[in-house]
């Protein structure tokens, strides 16, 4: 069930717009893949995570800080290991 805002009868003068949903980051598909428990979905989740990491590398690897680059490398290694131990060919 979602959150429902209530306002006094017809008065929305003090209503503030909700912030736009932020764009998904590369970390989110990685987390989803790591937490996936259904074997039927795992291969797709792993591929989504690898795609998101590669997109981020292509978009910002040259401008990323050293720690950001290392995070991307670590995430890719973790997803590759997940693929290996799960038996999903990649």
PDB file of N, CA, C and O in Angstrom:
ATOM      1  N   UNK A   1       0.837  -1.162   0.000  1.00  0.00           N
ATOM      2  CA  UNK A   1       0.000   0.000   0.000  1.00  0.00           C
ATOM      3  C   UNK A   1       0.890   1.235   0.000  1.00  0.00           C
ATOM      4  O   UNK A   1       1.878   1.283   0.733  1.00  0.00           O
ATOM      5  N   UNK A   2       0.560   2.222  -0.801  1.00  0.00           N
ATOM      6  CA  UNK A   2       1.373   3.424  -0.912  1.00  0.00           C
ATOM      7  C   UNK A   2       1.016   4.452   0.145  1.00  0.00           C
ATOM      8  O   UNK A   2       0.048   4.292   0.889  1.00  0.00           O
ATOM      9  N   UNK A   3       1.790   5.479   0.199  1.00  0.00           N
ATOM     10  CA  UNK A   3       1.555   6.580   1.133  1.00  0.00           C
ATOM     11  C   UNK A   3       0.524   7.508   0.516  1.00  0.00           C
ATOM     12  O   UNK A   3       0.616   7.867  -0.658  1.00  0.00           O
ATOM     13  N   UNK A   4      -0.435   7.881   1.300  1.00  0.00           N
ATOM     14  CA  UNK A   4      -1.495   8.768   0.820  1.00  0.00           C
ATOM     15  C   UNK A   4      -1.403  10.078   1.591  1.00  0.00           C
ATOM     16  O   UNK A   4      -1.390  10.093   2.822  1.00  0.00           O
ATOM     17  N   UNK A   5      -1.339  11.176   0.845  1.00  0.00           N
ATOM     18  CA  UNK A   5      -1.313  12.495   1.484  1.00  0.00           C
ATOM     19  C   UNK A   5      -2.744  12.962   1.662  1.00  0.00           C
ATOM     20  O   UNK A   5      -3.584  12.775   0.782  1.00  0.00           O
ATOM     21  N   UNK A   6      -3.012  13.561   2.790  1.00  0.00           N
ATOM     22  CA  UNK A   6      -4.348  14.107   2.975  1.00  0.00           C
ATOM     23  C   UNK A   6      -4.241  15.598   3.222  1.00  0.00           C
ATOM     24  O   UNK A   6      -3.338  16.064   3.918  1.00  0.00           O
ATOM     25  N   UNK A   7      -5.158  16.329   2.653  1.00  0.00           N
ATOM     26  CA  UNK A   7      -5.187  17.771   2.780  1.00  0.00           C
ATOM     27  C   UNK A   7      -6.557  18.163   3.298  1.00  0.00           C
ATOM     28  O   UNK A   7      -7.545  17.480   3.031  1.00  0.00           O
ATOM     29  N   UNK A   8      -6.619  19.260   4.039  1.00  0.00           N
ATOM     30  CA  UNK A   8      -7.934  19.746   4.467  1.00  0.00           C
ATOM     31  C   UNK A   8      -8.794  20.003   3.237  1.00  0.00           C
ATOM     32  O   UNK A   8      -8.290  20.426   2.197  1.00  0.00           O
ATOM     33  N   UNK A   9     -10.060  19.754   3.355  1.00  0.00           N
ATOM     34  CA  UNK A   9     -11.024  19.902   2.273  1.00  0.00           C
ATOM     35  C   UNK A   9     -10.618  20.880   1.182  1.00  0.00           C
ATOM     36  O   UNK A   9     -10.805  22.088   1.328  1.00  0.00           O
ATOM     37  N   UNK A  10     -10.067  20.370   0.100  1.00  0.00           N
ATOM     38  CA  UNK A  10      -9.764  21.168  -1.072  1.00  0.00           C
ATOM     39  C   UNK A  10      -8.615  22.142  -0.939  1.00  0.00           C
ATOM     40  O   UNK A  10      -8.286  22.816  -1.915  1.00  0.00           O
ATOM     41  N   UNK A  11      -7.983  22.252   0.229  1.00  0.00           N
ATOM     42  CA  UNK A  11      -6.913  23.220   0.409  1.00  0.00           C
ATOM     43  C   UNK A  11      -5.562  22.574   0.113  1.00  0.00           C
ATOM     44  O   UNK A  11      -5.056  21.781   0.906  1.00  0.00           O
ATOM     45  N   UNK A  12      -4.993  22.916  -1.018  1.00  0.00           N
ATOM     46  CA  UNK A  12      -3.684  22.387  -1.374  1.00  0.00           C
ATOM     47  C   UNK A  12      -2.670  23.513  -1.491  1.00  0.00           C
ATOM     48  O   UNK A  12      -1.618  23.346  -2.108  1.00  0.00           O
ATOM     49  N   UNK A  13      -2.985  24.666  -0.896  1.00  0.00           N
ATOM     50  CA  UNK A  13      -2.110  25.831  -1.015  1.00  0.00           C
ATOM     51  C   UNK A  13      -0.757  25.601  -0.356  1.00  0.00           C
ATOM     52  O   UNK A  13       0.236  26.203  -0.765  1.00  0.00           O
ATOM     53  N   UNK A  14      -0.701  24.748   0.649  1.00  0.00           N
ATOM     54  CA  UNK A  14       0.558  24.475   1.325  1.00  0.00           C
ATOM     55  C   UNK A  14       1.214  23.192   0.836  1.00  0.00           C
ATOM     56  O   UNK A  14       2.229  22.759   1.382  1.00  0.00           O
ATOM     57  N   UNK A  15       0.643  22.597  -0.174  1.00  0.00           N
ATOM     58  CA  UNK A  15       1.184  21.332  -0.685  1.00  0.00           C
ATOM     59  C   UNK A  15       2.517  21.583  -1.386  1.00  0.00           C
ATOM     60  O   UNK A  15       2.669  22.541  -2.144  1.00  0.00           O
ATOM     61  N   UNK A  16       3.447  20.729  -1.125  1.00  0.00           N
ATOM     62  CA  UNK A  16       4.730  20.826  -1.820  1.00  0.00           C
ATOM     63  C   UNK A  16       4.843  19.631  -2.763  1.00  0.00           C
ATOM     64  O   UNK A  16       4.457  18.518  -2.407  1.00  0.00           O
ATOM     65  N   UNK A  17       5.358  19.856  -3.934  1.00  0.00           N
ATOM     66  CA  UNK A  17       5.475  18.741  -4.873  1.00  0.00           C
ATOM     67  C   UNK A  17       6.468  17.719  -4.347  1.00  0.00           C
ATOM     68  O   UNK A  17       7.467  18.065  -3.717  1.00  0.00           O
ATOM     69  N   UNK A  18       6.173  16.456  -4.617  1.00  0.00           N
ATOM     70  CA  UNK A  18       7.107  15.417  -4.189  1.00  0.00           C
ATOM     71  C   UNK A  18       8.310  15.446  -5.116  1.00  0.00           C
ATOM     72  O   UNK A  18       8.180  15.728  -6.307  1.00  0.00           O
ATOM     73  N   UNK A  19       9.478  15.154  -4.568  1.00  0.00           N
ATOM     74  CA  UNK A  19      10.671  15.183  -5.407  1.00  0.00           C
ATOM     75  C   UNK A  19      10.597  14.108  -6.481  1.00  0.00           C
ATOM     76  O   UNK A  19      10.018  13.042  -6.271  1.00  0.00           O
ATOM     77  N   UNK A  20      11.185  14.399  -7.621  1.00  0.00           N
ATOM     78  CA  UNK A  20      11.205  13.422  -8.697  1.00  0.00           C
ATOM     79  C   UNK A  20      12.026  12.220  -8.245  1.00  0.00           C
ATOM     80  O   UNK A  20      13.005  12.360  -7.511  1.00  0.00           O
ATOM     81  N   UNK A  21      11.620  11.053  -8.687  1.00  0.00           N
ATOM     82  CA  UNK A  21      12.363   9.850  -8.333  1.00  0.00           C
ATOM     83  C   UNK A  21      13.743   9.927  -8.965  1.00  0.00           C
ATOM     84  O   UNK A  21      13.867  10.166 -10.166  1.00  0.00           O
ATOM     85  N   UNK A  22      14.785   9.723  -8.156  1.00  0.00           N
ATOM     86  CA  UNK A  22      16.128   9.802  -8.716  1.00  0.00           C
ATOM     87  C   UNK A  22      16.385   8.664  -9.699  1.00  0.00           C
ATOM     88  O   UNK A  22      15.803   7.583  -9.596  1.00  0.00           O
ATOM     89  N   UNK A  23      17.255   8.933 -10.634  1.00  0.00           N
ATOM     90  CA  UNK A  23      17.611   7.914 -11.612  1.00  0.00           C
ATOM     91  C   UNK A  23      18.338   6.780 -10.895  1.00  0.00           C
ATOM     92  O   UNK A  23      19.102   7.014  -9.958  1.00  0.00           O
ATOM     93  N   UNK A  24      18.093   5.559 -11.342  1.00  0.00           N
ATOM     94  CA  UNK A  24      18.745   4.412 -10.732  1.00  0.00           C
ATOM     95  C   UNK A  24      20.251   4.518 -10.889  1.00  0.00           C
ATOM     96  O   UNK A  24      20.748   4.953 -11.927  1.00  0.00           O
ATOM     97  N   UNK A  25      20.960   4.125  -9.873  1.00  0.00           N
ATOM     98  CA  UNK A  25      22.411   4.119  -9.924  1.00  0.00           C
ATOM     99  C   UNK A  25      22.884   2.708 -10.234  1.00  0.00           C
ATOM    100  O   UNK A  25      22.108   1.755 -10.170  1.00  0.00           O
ATOM    101  N   UNK A  26      24.143   2.585 -10.566  1.00  0.00           N
ATOM    102  CA  UNK A  26      24.676   1.262 -10.878  1.00  0.00           C
ATOM    103  C   UNK A  26      24.671   0.356  -9.656  1.00  0.00           C
ATOM    104  O   UNK A  26      24.644  -0.866  -9.795  1.00  0.00           O
ATOM    105  N   UNK A  27      24.696   0.939  -8.457  1.00  0.00           N
ATOM    106  CA  UNK A  27      24.726   0.130  -7.234  1.00  0.00           C
ATOM    107  C   UNK A  27      23.443  -0.665  -7.024  1.00  0.00           C
ATOM    108  O   UNK A  27      23.480  -1.777  -6.497  1.00  0.00           O
ATOM    109  N   UNK A  28      22.316  -0.105  -7.431  1.00  0.00           N
ATOM    110  CA  UNK A  28      21.033  -0.760  -7.178  1.00  0.00           C
ATOM    111  C   UNK A  28      20.903  -2.110  -7.879  1.00  0.00           C
ATOM    112  O   UNK A  28      20.513  -3.077  -7.226  1.00  0.00           O
ATOM    113  N   UNK A  29      21.210  -2.230  -9.179  1.00  0.00           N
ATOM    114  CA  UNK A  29      21.133  -3.557  -9.797  1.00  0.00           C
ATOM    115  C   UNK A  29      22.133  -4.552  -9.206  1.00  0.00           C
ATOM    116  O   UNK A  29      21.869  -5.754  -9.178  1.00  0.00           O
ATOM    117  N   UNK A  30      23.276  -4.057  -8.735  1.00  0.00           N
ATOM    118  CA  UNK A  30      24.250  -4.938  -8.095  1.00  0.00           C
ATOM    119  C   UNK A  30      23.646  -5.491  -6.804  1.00  0.00           C
ATOM    120  O   UNK A  30      23.726  -6.691  -6.541  1.00  0.00           O
ATOM    121  N   UNK A  31      23.049  -4.626  -6.012  1.00  0.00           N
ATOM    122  CA  UNK A  31      22.424  -5.064  -4.763  1.00  0.00           C
ATOM    123  C   UNK A  31      21.294  -6.053  -5.037  1.00  0.00           C
ATOM    124  O   UNK A  31      21.168  -7.063  -4.343  1.00  0.00           O
ATOM    125  N   UNK A  32      20.481  -5.768  -6.038  1.00  0.00           N
ATOM    126  CA  UNK A  32      19.373  -6.661  -6.389  1.00  0.00           C
ATOM    127  C   UNK A  32      19.915  -8.041  -6.780  1.00  0.00           C
ATOM    128  O   UNK A  32      19.359  -9.062  -6.375  1.00  0.00           O
ATOM    129  N   UNK A  33      20.989  -8.073  -7.559  1.00  0.00           N
ATOM    130  CA  UNK A  33      21.574  -9.361  -7.971  1.00  0.00           C
ATOM    131  C   UNK A  33      22.095 -10.130  -6.765  1.00  0.00           C
ATOM    132  O   UNK A  33      21.870 -11.335  -6.647  1.00  0.00           O
ATOM    133  N   UNK A  34      22.784  -9.443  -5.878  1.00  0.00           N
ATOM    134  CA  UNK A  34      23.360 -10.107  -4.705  1.00  0.00           C
ATOM    135  C   UNK A  34      22.264 -10.658  -3.789  1.00  0.00           C
ATOM    136  O   UNK A  34      22.429 -11.719  -3.188  1.00  0.00           O
ATOM    137  N   UNK A  35      21.163  -9.945  -3.687  1.00  0.00           N
ATOM    138  CA  UNK A  35      20.082 -10.359  -2.789  1.00  0.00           C
ATOM    139  C   UNK A  35      19.060 -11.288  -3.437  1.00  0.00           C
ATOM    140  O   UNK A  35      18.162 -11.778  -2.752  1.00  0.00           O
ATOM    141  N   UNK A  36      19.175 -11.541  -4.738  1.00  0.00           N
ATOM    142  CA  UNK A  36      18.214 -12.397  -5.452  1.00  0.00           C
ATOM    143  C   UNK A  36      18.267 -13.816  -4.896  1.00  0.00           C
ATOM    144  O   UNK A  36      19.342 -14.408  -4.790  1.00  0.00           O
ATOM    145  N   UNK A  37      17.118 -14.351  -4.547  1.00  0.00           N
ATOM    146  CA  UNK A  37      17.049 -15.717  -4.019  1.00  0.00           C
ATOM    147  C   UNK A  37      16.425 -16.699  -5.001  1.00  0.00           C
ATOM    148  O   UNK A  37      16.508 -17.911  -4.803  1.00  0.00           O
ATOM    149  N   UNK A  38      15.806 -16.193  -6.048  1.00  0.00           N
ATOM    150  CA  UNK A  38      15.158 -17.071  -7.018  1.00  0.00           C
ATOM    151  C   UNK A  38      16.095 -17.452  -8.147  1.00  0.00           C
ATOM    152  O   UNK A  38      16.527 -16.585  -8.906  1.00  0.00           O
ATOM    153  N   UNK A  39      16.418 -18.729  -8.274  1.00  0.00           N
ATOM    154  CA  UNK A  39      17.349 -19.153  -9.326  1.00  0.00           C
ATOM    155  C   UNK A  39      16.863 -18.799 -10.738  1.00  0.00           C
ATOM    156  O   UNK A  39      17.672 -18.597 -11.644  1.00  0.00           O
ATOM    157  N   UNK A  40      15.552 -18.725 -10.918  1.00  0.00           N
ATOM    158  CA  UNK A  40      15.014 -18.409 -12.247  1.00  0.00           C
ATOM    159  C   UNK A  40      15.267 -16.951 -12.630  1.00  0.00           C
ATOM    160  O   UNK A  40      15.234 -16.618 -13.815  1.00  0.00           O
ATOM    161  N   UNK A  41      15.516 -16.082 -11.663  1.00  0.00           N
ATOM    162  CA  UNK A  41      15.760 -14.659 -11.926  1.00  0.00           C
ATOM    163  C   UNK A  41      17.223 -14.264 -11.825  1.00  0.00           C
ATOM    164  O   UNK A  41      17.597 -13.176 -12.262  1.00  0.00           O
ATOM    165  N   UNK A  42      18.049 -15.118 -11.262  1.00  0.00           N
ATOM    166  CA  UNK A  42      19.414 -14.731 -10.934  1.00  0.00           C
ATOM    167  C   UNK A  42      20.248 -14.362 -12.154  1.00  0.00           C
ATOM    168  O   UNK A  42      20.970 -13.365 -12.123  1.00  0.00           O
ATOM    169  N   UNK A  43      20.164 -15.135 -13.217  1.00  0.00           N
ATOM    170  CA  UNK A  43      20.961 -14.851 -14.409  1.00  0.00           C
ATOM    171  C   UNK A  43      20.649 -13.463 -14.961  1.00  0.00           C
ATOM    172  O   UNK A  43      21.557 -12.716 -15.324  1.00  0.00           O
ATOM    173  N   UNK A  44      19.367 -13.120 -15.022  1.00  0.00           N
ATOM    174  CA  UNK A  44      18.957 -11.796 -15.524  1.00  0.00           C
ATOM    175  C   UNK A  44      19.435 -10.685 -14.588  1.00  0.00           C
ATOM    176  O   UNK A  44      19.889  -9.636 -15.045  1.00  0.00           O
ATOM    177  N   UNK A  45      19.334 -10.916 -13.292  1.00  0.00           N
ATOM    178  CA  UNK A  45      19.775  -9.914 -12.321  1.00  0.00           C
ATOM    179  C   UNK A  45      21.285  -9.676 -12.428  1.00  0.00           C
ATOM    180  O   UNK A  45      21.750  -8.538 -12.363  1.00  0.00           O
ATOM    181  N   UNK A  46      22.033 -10.756 -12.592  1.00  0.00           N
ATOM    182  CA  UNK A  46      23.482 -10.632 -12.743  1.00  0.00           C
ATOM    183  C   UNK A  46      23.817  -9.849 -14.010  1.00  0.00           C
ATOM    184  O   UNK A  46      24.684  -8.976 -13.996  1.00  0.00           O
ATOM    185  N   UNK A  47      23.127 -10.165 -15.098  1.00  0.00           N
ATOM    186  CA  UNK A  47      23.386  -9.443 -16.353  1.00  0.00           C
ATOM    187  C   UNK A  47      23.032  -7.974 -16.223  1.00  0.00           C
ATOM    188  O   UNK A  47      23.762  -7.115 -16.718  1.00  0.00           O
ATOM    189  N   UNK A  48      21.919  -7.673 -15.563  1.00  0.00           N
ATOM    190  CA  UNK A  48      21.526  -6.272 -15.342  1.00  0.00           C
ATOM    191  C   UNK A  48      22.589  -5.529 -14.538  1.00  0.00           C
ATOM    192  O   UNK A  48      22.906  -4.375 -14.826  1.00  0.00           O
ATOM    193  N   UNK A  49      23.138  -6.206 -13.524  1.00  0.00           N
ATOM    194  CA  UNK A  49      24.176  -5.591 -12.691  1.00  0.00           C
ATOM    195  C   UNK A  49      25.435  -5.328 -13.512  1.00  0.00           C
ATOM    196  O   UNK A  49      26.015  -4.245 -13.431  1.00  0.00           O
ATOM    197  N   UNK A  50      25.857  -6.310 -14.300  1.00  0.00           N
ATOM    198  CA  UNK A  50      27.047  -6.123 -15.129  1.00  0.00           C
ATOM    199  C   UNK A  50      26.835  -5.007 -16.146  1.00  0.00           C
ATOM    200  O   UNK A  50      27.737  -4.204 -16.382  1.00  0.00           O
ATOM    201  N   UNK A  51      25.660  -4.952 -16.741  1.00  0.00           N
ATOM    202  CA  UNK A  51      25.361  -3.887 -17.709  1.00  0.00           C
ATOM    203  C   UNK A  51      25.412  -2.511 -17.046  1.00  0.00           C
ATOM    204  O   UNK A  51      25.957  -1.563 -17.612  1.00  0.00           O
ATOM    205  N   UNK A  52      24.842  -2.407 -15.842  1.00  0.00           N
ATOM    206  CA  UNK A  52      24.833  -1.127 -15.133  1.00  0.00           C
ATOM    207  C   UNK A  52      26.253  -0.681 -14.780  1.00  0.00           C
ATOM    208  O   UNK A  52      26.586   0.498 -14.901  1.00  0.00           O
ATOM    209  N   UNK A  53      27.081  -1.621 -14.346  1.00  0.00           N
ATOM    210  CA  UNK A  53      28.468  -1.292 -14.014  1.00  0.00           C
ATOM    211  C   UNK A  53      29.216  -0.849 -15.263  1.00  0.00           C
ATOM    212  O   UNK A  53      29.934   0.151 -15.238  1.00  0.00           O
ATOM    213  N   UNK A  54      29.052  -1.587 -16.351  1.00  0.00           N
ATOM    214  CA  UNK A  54      29.742  -1.226 -17.597  1.00  0.00           C
ATOM    215  C   UNK A  54      29.282   0.134 -18.114  1.00  0.00           C
ATOM    216  O   UNK A  54      30.095   0.919 -18.600  1.00  0.00           O
ATOM    217  N   UNK A  55      27.994   0.415 -18.013  1.00  0.00           N
ATOM    218  CA  UNK A  55      27.489   1.733 -18.424  1.00  0.00           C
ATOM    219  C   UNK A  55      28.149   2.841 -17.616  1.00  0.00           C
ATOM    220  O   UNK A  55      28.543   3.870 -18.165  1.00  0.00           O
ATOM    221  N   UNK A  56      28.268   2.624 -16.310  1.00  0.00           N
ATOM    222  CA  UNK A  56      28.889   3.632 -15.455  1.00  0.00           C
ATOM    223  C   UNK A  56      30.369   3.787 -15.790  1.00  0.00           C
ATOM    224  O   UNK A  56      30.888   4.903 -15.815  1.00  0.00           O
ATOM    225  N   UNK A  57      31.038   2.687 -16.043  1.00  0.00           N
ATOM    226  CA  UNK A  57      32.451   2.753 -16.421  1.00  0.00           C
ATOM    227  C   UNK A  57      32.610   3.545 -17.717  1.00  0.00           C
ATOM    228  O   UNK A  57      33.486   4.403 -17.820  1.00  0.00           O
ATOM    229  N   UNK A  58      31.768   3.259 -18.698  1.00  0.00           N
ATOM    230  CA  UNK A  58      31.849   3.965 -19.976  1.00  0.00           C
ATOM    231  C   UNK A  58      31.539   5.446 -19.823  1.00  0.00           C
ATOM    232  O   UNK A  58      32.142   6.283 -20.495  1.00  0.00           O
ATOM    233  N   UNK A  59      30.601   5.772 -18.943  1.00  0.00           N
ATOM    234  CA  UNK A  59      30.169   7.168 -18.785  1.00  0.00           C
ATOM    235  C   UNK A  59      31.110   8.020 -17.942  1.00  0.00           C
ATOM    236  O   UNK A  59      31.260   9.214 -18.199  1.00  0.00           O
ATOM    237  N   UNK A  60      31.745   7.417 -16.935  1.00  0.00           N
ATOM    238  CA  UNK A  60      32.433   8.288 -15.983  1.00  0.00           C
ATOM    239  C   UNK A  60      33.777   7.769 -15.471  1.00  0.00           C
ATOM    240  O   UNK A  60      34.330   8.344 -14.534  1.00  0.00           O
ATOM    241  N   UNK A  61      34.304   6.723 -16.045  1.00  0.00           N
ATOM    242  CA  UNK A  61      35.535   6.155 -15.484  1.00  0.00           C
ATOM    243  C   UNK A  61      36.678   7.157 -15.514  1.00  0.00           C
ATOM    244  O   UNK A  61      37.465   7.211 -14.568  1.00  0.00           O
ATOM    245  N   UNK A  62      36.793   7.949 -16.571  1.00  0.00           N
ATOM    246  CA  UNK A  62      37.889   8.919 -16.679  1.00  0.00           C
ATOM    247  C   UNK A  62      37.754  10.065 -15.689  1.00  0.00           C
ATOM    248  O   UNK A  62      38.756  10.615 -15.232  1.00  0.00           O
ATOM    249  N   UNK A  63      36.515  10.426 -15.355  1.00  0.00           N
ATOM    250  CA  UNK A  63      36.304  11.555 -14.447  1.00  0.00           C
ATOM    251  C   UNK A  63      36.071  11.122 -13.010  1.00  0.00           C
ATOM    252  O   UNK A  63      36.030  11.961 -12.110  1.00  0.00           O
ATOM    253  N   UNK A  64      35.920   9.830 -12.785  1.00  0.00           N
ATOM    254  CA  UNK A  64      35.651   9.325 -11.432  1.00  0.00           C
ATOM    255  C   UNK A  64      36.910   9.413 -10.572  1.00  0.00           C
ATOM    256  O   UNK A  64      38.034   9.362 -11.071  1.00  0.00           O
ATOM    257  N   UNK A  65      36.687   9.546  -9.281  1.00  0.00           N
ATOM    258  CA  UNK A  65      37.817   9.548  -8.347  1.00  0.00           C
ATOM    259  C   UNK A  65      38.399   8.136  -8.271  1.00  0.00           C
ATOM    260  O   UNK A  65      37.797   7.165  -8.729  1.00  0.00           O
ATOM    261  N   UNK A  66      39.558   8.061  -7.692  1.00  0.00           N
ATOM    262  CA  UNK A  66      40.216   6.765  -7.531  1.00  0.00           C
ATOM    263  C   UNK A  66      39.340   5.800  -6.737  1.00  0.00           C
ATOM    264  O   UNK A  66      39.246   4.622  -7.082  1.00  0.00           O
ATOM    265  N   UNK A  67      38.708   6.283  -5.690  1.00  0.00           N
ATOM    266  CA  UNK A  67      37.860   5.406  -4.874  1.00  0.00           C
ATOM    267  C   UNK A  67      36.605   4.973  -5.634  1.00  0.00           C
ATOM    268  O   UNK A  67      36.135   3.847  -5.467  1.00  0.00           O
ATOM    269  N   UNK A  68      36.060   5.865  -6.471  1.00  0.00           N
ATOM    270  CA  UNK A  68      34.896   5.495  -7.285  1.00  0.00           C
ATOM    271  C   UNK A  68      35.277   4.446  -8.322  1.00  0.00           C
ATOM    272  O   UNK A  68      34.524   3.500  -8.554  1.00  0.00           O
ATOM    273  N   UNK A  69      36.430   4.606  -8.940  1.00  0.00           N
ATOM    274  CA  UNK A  69      36.892   3.604  -9.905  1.00  0.00           C
ATOM    275  C   UNK A  69      37.111   2.261  -9.222  1.00  0.00           C
ATOM    276  O   UNK A  69      36.749   1.216  -9.763  1.00  0.00           O
ATOM    277  N   UNK A  70      37.703   2.292  -8.039  1.00  0.00           N
ATOM    278  CA  UNK A  70      37.939   1.047  -7.314  1.00  0.00           C
ATOM    279  C   UNK A  70      36.620   0.386  -6.927  1.00  0.00           C
ATOM    280  O   UNK A  70      36.518  -0.840  -6.950  1.00  0.00           O
ATOM    281  N   UNK A  71      35.612   1.178  -6.574  1.00  0.00           N
ATOM    282  CA  UNK A  71      34.294   0.634  -6.249  1.00  0.00           C
ATOM    283  C   UNK A  71      33.685  -0.075  -7.457  1.00  0.00           C
ATOM    284  O   UNK A  71      33.079  -1.137  -7.318  1.00  0.00           O
ATOM    285  N   UNK A  72      33.845   0.509  -8.631  1.00  0.00           N
ATOM    286  CA  UNK A  72      33.330  -0.120  -9.851  1.00  0.00           C
ATOM    287  C   UNK A  72      34.046  -1.435 -10.140  1.00  0.00           C
ATOM    288  O   UNK A  72      33.409  -2.429 -10.486  1.00  0.00           O
ATOM    289  N   UNK A  73      35.348  -1.439  -9.999  1.00  0.00           N
ATOM    290  CA  UNK A  73      36.125  -2.664 -10.219  1.00  0.00           C
ATOM    291  C   UNK A  73      35.712  -3.731  -9.202  1.00  0.00           C
ATOM    292  O   UNK A  73      35.514  -4.891  -9.563  1.00  0.00           O
ATOM    293  N   UNK A  74      35.585  -3.342  -7.942  1.00  0.00           N
ATOM    294  CA  UNK A  74      35.184  -4.290  -6.901  1.00  0.00           C
ATOM    295  C   UNK A  74      33.791  -4.859  -7.171  1.00  0.00           C
ATOM    296  O   UNK A  74      33.561  -6.056  -7.000  1.00  0.00           O
ATOM    297  N   UNK A  75      32.874  -4.006  -7.590  1.00  0.00           N
ATOM    298  CA  UNK A  75      31.515  -4.457  -7.885  1.00  0.00           C
ATOM    299  C   UNK A  75      31.510  -5.435  -9.050  1.00  0.00           C
ATOM    300  O   UNK A  75      30.823  -6.455  -9.001  1.00  0.00           O
ATOM    301  N   UNK A  76      32.268  -5.134 -10.096  1.00  0.00           N
ATOM    302  CA  UNK A  76      32.319  -6.043 -11.239  1.00  0.00           C
ATOM    303  C   UNK A  76      32.904  -7.390 -10.821  1.00  0.00           C
ATOM    304  O   UNK A  76      32.404  -8.439 -11.228  1.00  0.00           O
ATOM    305  N   UNK A  77      33.957  -7.362 -10.012  1.00  0.00           N
ATOM    306  CA  UNK A  77      34.536  -8.617  -9.530  1.00  0.00           C
ATOM    307  C   UNK A  77      33.537  -9.402  -8.685  1.00  0.00           C
ATOM    308  O   UNK A  77      33.469 -10.626  -8.796  1.00  0.00           O
ATOM    309  N   UNK A  78      32.767  -8.724  -7.848  1.00  0.00           N
ATOM    310  CA  UNK A  78      31.770  -9.390  -7.009  1.00  0.00           C
ATOM    311  C   UNK A  78      30.674 -10.029  -7.856  1.00  0.00           C
ATOM    312  O   UNK A  78      30.248 -11.151  -7.584  1.00  0.00           O
ATOM    313  N   UNK A  79      30.220  -9.314  -8.882  1.00  0.00           N
ATOM    314  CA  UNK A  79      29.170  -9.846  -9.743  1.00  0.00           C
ATOM    315  C   UNK A  79      29.697 -11.029 -10.562  1.00  0.00           C
ATOM    316  O   UNK A  79      28.983 -12.011 -10.763  1.00  0.00           O
ATOM    317  N   UNK A  80      30.925 -10.937 -11.026  1.00  0.00           N
ATOM    318  CA  UNK A  80      31.521 -12.078 -11.746  1.00  0.00           C
ATOM    319  C   UNK A  80      31.639 -13.295 -10.840  1.00  0.00           C
ATOM    320  O   UNK A  80      31.388 -14.420 -11.273  1.00  0.00           O
ATOM    321  N   UNK A  81      32.017 -13.078  -9.596  1.00  0.00           N
ATOM    322  CA  UNK A  81      32.114 -14.185  -8.652  1.00  0.00           C
ATOM    323  C   UNK A  81      30.742 -14.766  -8.361  1.00  0.00           C
ATOM    324  O   UNK A  81      30.594 -15.983  -8.248  1.00  0.00           O
ATOM    325  N   UNK A  82      29.739 -13.909  -8.237  1.00  0.00           N
ATOM    326  CA  UNK A  82      28.364 -14.375  -8.040  1.00  0.00           C
ATOM    327  C   UNK A  82      27.944 -15.261  -9.207  1.00  0.00           C
ATOM    328  O   UNK A  82      27.339 -16.315  -9.007  1.00  0.00           O
ATOM    329  N   UNK A  83      28.264 -14.836 -10.419  1.00  0.00           N
ATOM    330  CA  UNK A  83      27.922 -15.645 -11.596  1.00  0.00           C
ATOM    331  C   UNK A  83      28.639 -16.994 -11.533  1.00  0.00           C
ATOM    332  O   UNK A  83      28.047 -18.031 -11.831  1.00  0.00           O
ATOM    333  N   UNK A  84      29.906 -16.976 -11.146  1.00  0.00           N
ATOM    334  CA  UNK A  84      30.691 -18.219 -11.101  1.00  0.00           C
ATOM    335  C   UNK A  84      30.116 -19.194 -10.070  1.00  0.00           C
ATOM    336  O   UNK A  84      29.897 -20.366 -10.377  1.00  0.00           O
ATOM    337  N   UNK A  85      29.872 -18.710  -8.849  1.00  0.00           N
ATOM    338  CA  UNK A  85      29.403 -19.619  -7.804  1.00  0.00           C
ATOM    339  C   UNK A  85      27.953 -20.052  -7.990  1.00  0.00           C
ATOM    340  O   UNK A  85      27.537 -21.081  -7.457  1.00  0.00           O
ATOM    341  N   UNK A  86      27.193 -19.276  -8.737  1.00  0.00           N
ATOM    342  CA  UNK A  86      25.800 -19.636  -8.976  1.00  0.00           C
ATOM    343  C   UNK A  86      25.652 -20.637 -10.108  1.00  0.00           C
ATOM    344  O   UNK A  86      24.584 -21.216 -10.303  1.00  0.00           O
ATOM    345  N   UNK A  87      26.742 -20.839 -10.858  1.00  0.00           N
ATOM    346  CA  UNK A  87      26.681 -21.774 -11.986  1.00  0.00           C
ATOM    347  C   UNK A  87      26.013 -21.199 -13.216  1.00  0.00           C
ATOM    348  O   UNK A  87      25.690 -21.934 -14.149  1.00  0.00           O
ATOM    349  N   UNK A  88      25.800 -19.878 -13.230  1.00  0.00           N
ATOM    350  CA  UNK A  88      25.208 -19.223 -14.404  1.00  0.00           C
ATOM    351  C   UNK A  88      26.316 -18.865 -15.368  1.00  0.00           C
ATOM    352  O   UNK A  88      27.188 -18.062 -15.033  1.00  0.00           O
ATOM    353  N   UNK A  89      26.304 -19.444 -16.562  1.00  0.00           N
ATOM    354  CA  UNK A  89      27.342 -19.080 -17.527  1.00  0.00           C
ATOM    355  C   UNK A  89      27.211 -17.627 -17.942  1.00  0.00           C
ATOM    356  O   UNK A  89      26.107 -17.088 -18.003  1.00  0.00           O
ATOM    357  N   UNK A  90      28.305 -17.015 -18.218  1.00  0.00           N
ATOM    358  CA  UNK A  90      28.216 -15.616 -18.570  1.00  0.00           C
ATOM    359  C   UNK A  90      29.149 -15.262 -19.611  1.00  0.00           C
ATOM    360  O   UNK A  90      29.200 -14.105 -20.027  1.00  0.00           O
TER     361      UNK A  90
END
